[in-house]
Amino acid sequence: MKTESATVKIPIKVLESVDTLDELEDWLTAQNPRIMQELAQARRDDLAGKFKPWKPRHVSCPTKSK
């Protein structure tokens, strides 16, 4: 059984080059083979016309101002 490490190694050059947490998150996402395979498959499906049109869902968010 393979155990996964809870430690993620990030090269110093990457840490020095990111300006925002979003950029760091993008880099981390790109390092995950499973996510990248899913994104590639989604792109292939899109190019082949196999996709579902996006329909926004309205989720009410109660605020104290209303």
ZADREN-861217 format. One record per residue: residue number from 1; residue in one letter; x, y, z of N, C-alpha, C in turn. Coordinates in pm, 1 decimal. Example, Ala and Ser with C-alpha at 12.3 -4.5 7.8 and 13.67 -1.06 7.14 Angstrom:
resi = 1 resn = A n.X = 1319.0 n.Y = -569.0 n.Z = 780.0 ca.X = 1230.0 ca.Y = -450.0 ca.Z = 780.0 c.X = 1320.0 c.Y = -330.0 c.Z = 780.0 .
resi = 2 resn = S n.X = 1285.0 n.Y = -225.0 n.Z = 708.0 ca.X = 1367.0 ca.Y = -106.0 ca.Z = 714.0 c.X = 1290.0 c.Y = 3.0 c.Z = 787.0 .
This chain:
resi = 1 resn = M n.X = 84.2 n.Y = -117.2 n.Z = 0.0 ca.X = 0.0 ca.Y = 0.0 ca.Z = 0.0 c.X = 89.3 c.Y = 124.3 c.Z = 0.0 .
resi = 2 resn = K n.X = 60.9 n.Y = 217.2 n.Z = -90.7 ca.X = 138.8 ca.Y = 339.7 ca.Z = -100.2 c.X = 76.8 c.Y = 446.6 c.Z = -10.9 .
resi = 3 resn = T n.X = 158.5 n.Y = 507.8 n.Z = 71.0 ca.X = 108.0 ca.Y = 616.4 ca.Z = 154.2 c.X = 150.5 c.Y = 749.3 c.Z = 93.4 .
resi = 4 resn = E n.X = 61.2 n.Y = 845.8 n.Z = 101.3 ca.X = 91.1 ca.Y = 977.2 ca.Z = 47.1 c.X = 147.5 c.Y = 1066.2 c.Z = 156.8 .
resi = 5 resn = S n.X = 243.4 n.Y = 1145.8 n.Z = 118.2 ca.X = 303.9 ca.Y = 1238.5 ca.Z = 212.0 c.X = 215.0 c.Y = 1361.1 c.Z = 229.0 .
resi = 6 resn = A n.X = 212.3 n.Y = 1414.4 n.Z = 348.0 ca.X = 134.9 ca.Y = 1535.9 ca.Z = 374.0 c.X = 217.1 c.Y = 1660.1 c.Z = 341.2 .
resi = 7 resn = T n.X = 340.9 n.Y = 1639.7 n.Z = 298.7 ca.X = 429.5 ca.Y = 1750.8 ca.Z = 267.8 c.X = 433.9 c.Y = 1774.4 c.Z = 117.7 .
resi = 8 resn = V n.X = 418.0 n.Y = 1899.9 n.Z = 78.9 ca.X = 428.9 ca.Y = 1937.9 ca.Z = -61.4 c.X = 556.4 c.Y = 2018.4 c.Z = -76.3 .
resi = 9 resn = K n.X = 643.5 n.Y = 1974.5 n.Z = -166.2 ca.X = 768.4 ca.Y = 2046.5 ca.Z = -189.3 c.X = 746.9 c.Y = 2147.9 c.Z = -301.0 .
resi = 10 resn = I n.X = 771.8 n.Y = 2273.7 n.Z = -269.0 ca.X = 757.0 ca.Y = 2381.6 ca.Z = -365.9 c.X = 894.8 c.Y = 2443.4 c.Z = -386.4 .
resi = 11 resn = P n.X = 941.7 n.Y = 2444.8 n.Z = -511.1 ca.X = 1073.2 ca.Y = 2504.1 ca.Z = -536.2 c.X = 1078.5 c.Y = 2651.7 c.Z = -494.7 .
resi = 12 resn = I n.X = 1192.4 n.Y = 2693.4 n.Z = -444.3 ca.X = 1209.6 ca.Y = 2832.1 ca.Z = -400.6 c.X = 1180.7 c.Y = 2928.7 c.Z = -514.6 .
resi = 13 resn = K n.X = 1223.1 n.Y = 2894.4 n.Z = -636.5 ca.X = 1198.9 ca.Y = 2983.3 ca.Z = -751.1 c.X = 1050.1 c.Y = 3005.4 c.Z = -774.0 .
resi = 14 resn = V n.X = 969.8 n.Y = 2902.8 n.Z = -749.6 ca.X = 824.7 ca.Y = 2917.9 ca.Z = -764.8 c.X = 772.2 c.Y = 3013.3 c.Z = -658.0 .
resi = 15 resn = L n.X = 813.6 n.Y = 2991.9 n.Z = -534.1 ca.X = 767.5 ca.Y = 3079.7 ca.Z = -425.8 c.X = 809.8 c.Y = 3224.4 c.Z = -448.7 .
resi = 16 resn = E n.X = 929.8 n.Y = 3243.4 n.Z = -502.4 ca.X = 977.4 ca.Y = 3379.5 ca.Z = -527.5 c.X = 906.2 c.Y = 3444.8 c.Z = -645.4 .
resi = 17 resn = S n.X = 851.4 n.Y = 3364.4 n.Z = -735.3 ca.X = 791.5 ca.Y = 3420.8 ca.Z = -856.6 c.X = 641.8 c.Y = 3448.4 c.Z = -844.6 .
resi = 18 resn = V n.X = 574.8 n.Y = 3390.1 n.Z = -746.4 ca.X = 430.2 ca.Y = 3411.9 ca.Z = -735.7 c.X = 401.7 c.Y = 3542.2 c.Z = -661.6 .
resi = 19 resn = D n.X = 302.3 n.Y = 3614.5 n.Z = -713.5 ca.X = 263.2 ca.Y = 3740.1 ca.Z = -649.8 c.X = 137.0 c.Y = 3725.0 c.Z = -566.1 .
resi = 20 resn = T n.X = 57.7 n.Y = 3623.1 n.Z = -596.8 ca.X = -68.8 ca.Y = 3605.4 ca.Z = -525.3 c.X = -87.7 c.Y = 3458.8 c.Z = -488.4 .
resi = 21 resn = L n.X = -177.6 n.Y = 3434.3 n.Z = -396.9 ca.X = -209.9 ca.Y = 3296.0 ca.Z = -360.9 c.X = -276.3 c.Y = 3224.2 c.Z = -477.7 .
resi = 22 resn = D n.X = -348.5 n.Y = 3298.0 n.Z = -562.9 ca.X = -409.7 ca.Y = 3236.9 ca.Z = -681.5 c.X = -303.3 c.Y = 3178.2 c.Z = -773.4 .
resi = 23 resn = E n.X = -192.9 n.Y = 3250.1 n.Z = -790.3 ca.X = -84.5 ca.Y = 3199.0 ca.Z = -874.3 c.X = -24.0 c.Y = 3072.4 c.Z = -814.2 .
resi = 24 resn = L n.X = -7.7 n.Y = 3071.4 n.Z = -683.5 ca.X = 45.4 ca.Y = 2951.8 ca.Z = -617.3 c.X = -52.5 c.Y = 2836.1 c.Z = -632.0 .
resi = 25 resn = E n.X = -181.1 n.Y = 2864.2 n.Z = -617.5 ca.X = -282.6 ca.Y = 2760.2 ca.Z = -634.8 c.X = -280.2 c.Y = 2705.7 c.Z = -777.8 .
resi = 26 resn = D n.X = -262.2 n.Y = 2793.4 n.Z = -876.3 ca.X = -251.9 ca.Y = 2748.7 ca.Z = -1015.6 c.X = -133.1 c.Y = 2654.7 c.Z = -1033.4 .
resi = 27 resn = W n.X = -19.9 n.Y = 2689.2 n.Z = -973.6 ca.X = 98.6 ca.Y = 2604.7 ca.Z = -985.5 c.X = 73.8 c.Y = 2469.2 c.Z = -919.1 .
resi = 28 resn = L n.X = 15.2 n.Y = 2471.4 n.Z = -800.3 ca.X = -13.2 ca.Y = 2345.8 ca.Z = -730.4 c.X = -109.9 c.Y = 2259.0 c.Z = -809.9 .
resi = 29 resn = T n.X = -210.8 n.Y = 2320.2 n.Z = -869.8 ca.X = -306.9 ca.Y = 2246.4 ca.Z = -952.0 c.X = -236.4 c.Y = 2181.2 c.Z = -1069.9 .
resi = 30 resn = A n.X = -146.1 n.Y = 2255.8 n.Z = -1133.3 ca.X = -74.5 ca.Y = 2203.7 ca.Z = -1249.7 c.X = 17.6 c.Y = 2087.5 c.Z = -1213.0 .
resi = 31 resn = Q n.X = 51.1 n.Y = 2072.8 n.Z = -1087.0 ca.X = 138.2 ca.Y = 1963.6 ca.Z = -1042.5 c.X = 60.3 c.Y = 1837.1 c.Z = -1009.1 .
resi = 32 resn = N n.X = -72.7 n.Y = 1843.3 n.Z = -1012.3 ca.X = -156.8 ca.Y = 1729.1 ca.Z = -976.9 c.X = -198.0 c.Y = 1654.7 c.Z = -1104.0 .
resi = 33 resn = P n.X = -139.6 n.Y = 1536.9 n.Z = -1130.0 ca.X = -168.8 ca.Y = 1464.6 ca.Z = -1254.3 c.X = -316.5 c.Y = 1429.7 c.Z = -1271.3 .
resi = 34 resn = R n.X = -385.3 n.Y = 1396.9 n.Z = -1163.8 ca.X = -527.1 ca.Y = 1360.7 ca.Z = -1175.1 c.X = -609.9 c.Y = 1479.2 c.Z = -1223.0 .
resi = 35 resn = I n.X = -586.5 n.Y = 1594.2 n.Z = -1164.3 ca.X = -661.2 ca.Y = 1713.2 ca.Z = -1205.4 c.X = -628.3 c.Y = 1749.2 c.Z = -1349.8 .
resi = 36 resn = M n.X = -502.0 n.Y = 1740.9 n.Z = -1386.3 ca.X = -463.0 ca.Y = 1776.5 ca.Z = -1523.0 c.X = -524.9 c.Y = 1680.1 c.Z = -1624.3 .
resi = 37 resn = Q n.X = -535.4 n.Y = 1551.0 n.Z = -1589.5 ca.X = -600.9 ca.Y = 1454.7 ca.Z = -1678.7 c.X = -748.8 c.Y = 1487.7 c.Z = -1694.0 .
resi = 38 resn = E n.X = -813.9 n.Y = 1524.2 n.Z = -1583.9 ca.X = -955.8 ca.Y = 1559.9 ca.Z = -1590.3 c.X = -976.9 c.Y = 1685.3 c.Z = -1674.6 .
resi = 39 resn = L n.X = -889.2 n.Y = 1783.2 n.Z = -1660.4 ca.X = -900.3 ca.Y = 1905.1 ca.Z = -1740.9 c.X = -877.1 c.Y = 1876.5 c.Z = -1888.9 .
resi = 40 resn = A n.X = -778.8 n.Y = 1791.2 n.Z = -1918.0 ca.X = -751.7 ca.Y = 1755.0 ca.Z = -2057.4 c.X = -870.3 c.Y = 1680.8 c.Z = -2117.5 .
resi = 41 resn = Q n.X = -931.2 n.Y = 1591.5 n.Z = -2040.3 ca.X = -1048.3 ca.Y = 1518.5 ca.Z = -2089.3 c.X = -1165.2 c.Y = 1614.1 c.Z = -2112.3 .
resi = 42 resn = A n.X = -1183.9 n.Y = 1707.7 n.Z = -2022.7 ca.X = -1291.4 ca.Y = 1806.5 ca.Z = -2039.3 c.X = -1269.1 c.Y = 1888.3 c.Z = -2165.8 .
resi = 43 resn = R n.X = -1144.6 n.Y = 1923.1 n.Z = -2193.5 ca.X = -1114.1 ca.Y = 1999.7 ca.Z = -2315.5 c.X = -1140.7 c.Y = 1915.5 c.Z = -2439.4 .
resi = 44 resn = R n.X = -1100.1 n.Y = 1788.1 n.Z = -2437.2 ca.X = -1126.8 ca.Y = 1699.2 ca.Z = -2551.8 c.X = -1277.0 c.Y = 1685.2 c.Z = -2574.0 .
resi = 45 resn = D n.X = -1351.9 n.Y = 1667.1 n.Z = -2466.4 ca.X = -1497.8 ca.Y = 1657.4 ca.Z = -2477.0 c.X = -1556.2 c.Y = 1785.4 c.Z = -2535.4 .
resi = 46 resn = D n.X = -1505.4 n.Y = 1899.2 n.Z = -2492.0 ca.X = -1554.1 ca.Y = 2027.3 ca.Z = -2542.5 c.X = -1526.7 c.Y = 2040.1 c.Z = -2692.2 .
resi = 47 resn = L n.X = -1406.1 n.Y = 2007.1 n.Z = -2733.6 ca.X = -1370.8 ca.Y = 2016.4 ca.Z = -2875.6 c.X = -1452.9 c.Y = 1920.1 c.Z = -2960.6 .
resi = 48 resn = A n.X = -1492.7 n.Y = 1806.5 n.Z = -2902.3 ca.X = -1572.5 ca.Y = 1707.1 ca.Z = -2974.4 c.X = -1721.8 c.Y = 1739.3 c.Z = -2968.8 .
resi = 49 resn = G n.X = -1758.0 n.Y = 1847.9 n.Z = -2903.4 ca.X = -1898.8 ca.Y = 1886.1 ca.Z = -2893.7 c.X = -1976.0 c.Y = 1810.3 c.Z = -2787.9 .
resi = 50 resn = K n.X = -1905.8 n.Y = 1737.6 n.Z = -2702.2 ca.X = -1970.7 ca.Y = 1661.1 ca.Z = -2595.2 c.X = -1963.4 c.Y = 1740.5 c.Z = -2464.8 .
resi = 51 resn = F n.X = -2054.6 n.Y = 1830.5 n.Z = -2449.3 ca.X = -2055.6 ca.Y = 1908.9 ca.Z = -2327.5 c.X = -2198.4 c.Y = 1947.2 c.Z = -2293.2 .
resi = 52 resn = K n.X = -2217.2 n.Y = 1984.1 n.Z = -2169.4 ca.X = -2347.9 ca.Y = 2030.3 ca.Z = -2124.6 c.X = -2340.1 c.Y = 2182.2 c.Z = -2113.3 .
resi = 53 resn = P n.X = -2438.1 n.Y = 2251.6 n.Z = -2169.1 ca.X = -2436.7 ca.Y = 2396.8 ca.Z = -2152.8 c.X = -2442.1 c.Y = 2433.5 c.Z = -2004.3 .
resi = 54 resn = W n.X = -2368.6 n.Y = 2534.8 n.Z = -1968.9 ca.X = -2364.0 ca.Y = 2578.4 ca.Z = -1830.8 c.X = -2488.7 c.Y = 2656.9 c.Z = -1797.9 .
resi = 55 resn = K n.X = -2551.6 n.Y = 2620.6 n.Z = -1689.1 ca.X = -2669.5 ca.Y = 2692.6 ca.Z = -1642.0 c.X = -2640.0 c.Y = 2738.4 c.Z = -1499.4 .
resi = 56 resn = P n.X = -2635.7 n.Y = 2868.7 n.Z = -1479.2 ca.X = -2606.1 ca.Y = 2916.5 ca.Z = -1343.9 c.X = -2716.1 c.Y = 2878.7 c.Z = -1246.3 .
resi = 57 resn = R n.X = -2675.5 n.Y = 2848.1 n.Z = -1125.9 ca.X = -2771.1 ca.Y = 2817.4 ca.Z = -1019.6 c.X = -2779.6 c.Y = 2938.5 c.Z = -929.0 .
resi = 58 resn = H n.X = -2899.5 n.Y = 2975.8 n.Z = -896.9 ca.X = -2915.3 ca.Y = 3086.6 ca.Z = -802.8 c.X = -2924.9 c.Y = 3027.6 c.Z = -662.7 .
resi = 59 resn = V n.X = -2834.5 n.Y = 3067.7 n.Z = -581.3 ca.X = -2836.5 ca.Y = 3024.7 ca.Z = -442.1 c.X = -2855.8 c.Y = 3150.6 c.Z = -359.0 .
resi = 60 resn = S n.X = -2966.2 n.Y = 3156.0 n.Z = -290.5 ca.X = -2991.6 ca.Y = 3276.4 ca.Z = -211.7 c.X = -2892.6 c.Y = 3285.5 c.Z = -96.7 .
resi = 61 resn = C n.X = -2849.6 n.Y = 3404.0 n.Z = -74.4 ca.X = -2753.9 ca.Y = 3428.9 ca.Z = 32.7 c.X = -2814.3 c.Y = 3534.4 c.Z = 124.1 .
resi = 62 resn = P n.X = -2879.0 n.Y = 3491.0 n.Z = 230.9 ca.X = -2944.6 ca.Y = 3588.6 ca.Z = 318.1 c.X = -2842.5 c.Y = 3680.9 c.Z = 384.4 .
resi = 63 resn = T n.X = -2876.2 n.Y = 3806.7 n.Z = 384.2 ca.X = -2789.8 ca.Y = 3903.8 ca.Z = 451.5 c.X = -2871.8 c.Y = 3977.5 c.Z = 556.0 .
resi = 64 resn = K n.X = -2804.0 n.Y = 4039.5 n.Z = 646.2 ca.X = -2872.6 ca.Y = 4113.4 ca.Z = 752.0 c.X = -2933.7 c.Y = 4242.5 c.Z = 698.9 .
resi = 65 resn = S n.X = -2888.3 n.Y = 4286.3 n.Z = 581.0 ca.X = -2936.7 ca.Y = 4413.8 ca.Z = 528.3 c.X = -3075.3 c.Y = 4402.2 c.Z = 466.0 .
resi = 66 resn = K n.X = -3123.7 n.Y = 4282.2 n.Z = 444.3 ca.X = -3255.3 ca.Y = 4266.0 ca.Z = 380.0 c.X = -3356.3 c.Y = 4212.2 c.Z = 477.2 .
